[in-house]
Amino acid sequence: MANCEHENLILKKTSDTFFGETFDFKAEVCQDCGAYIWDDSVENQFNDWLGVLYQKKRTKFQVQFFLSKNAKDILEEFSNNYPGIPNTTILKIFVAVYLDIIEPNENYKKRFDKVIRGEIFESFQKGKFEKFKIQLKPNAFREYTAMAHLAGISLASMVEESVERMLALCVETDQKLREFWIQNIKKEFNRYLKVA
C-alpha cells in the first residue's frame, strides 16, 4: 500500500538486512502494509547492534581500494611530514575531510575542478596499482555507504576518488590551489588528526 498512512501500528519484533547481516529489533509495525517505523528507539537499537557487529566482524567495515604507484609515492612523501602516523590513518582522514568538509561545500568543490584536470591527478589513472584497506567506524561506514549509494557508485570507488583528489591537491603547484590547501584543507586535516 503505497499511500498507507501507517495508522494501525503494533509494537512487535521484526528484522531487516544491513551489510549482509540480519538486524533483529522491536519496532512499531503497520498492520496494514507491513512497514516498520524507524524512530529513535529503532535508531538506538541499530547503533547498539552496529557496535556489536563491529566488535565481532570488523572486516565488514573495511573498504578496499586501489592506488597507482604515483599516488602511493605522494602518500609516502606526505606521510613523512607526520612521523609515527600510519598511512591508513592518513587515508581515513583524507576520506573524512573530503567527504565531510569539501564535498558539501560548493566553493571548495569548484576548486577541485582544476585539480582533477591536472597532470598529477591524471597520473593516478596509469601504471601499476596497489591494494589499500581502511577500517571505518560503523557510523562513518553507514554514512559513506549511503553517500556512495546516492551518487550511484561503490563505496570503494568513492573512497579511492576522495583519496586521489586529496593527494593531488596536497602536491598541487598552482599558487591559488597551494594557498587553498594550506589555509583551508591542511588545517582541517590537522584538526581531524588530533582526534584520530
Beta strands, then each sheet from edge to edge (+ up, - down):
strand 1: 9-18
strand 2: 21-30
strand 3: 62-68
strand 4: 129-135
sheet 1: 1+ 2-
sheet 2: 3+ 4-
end
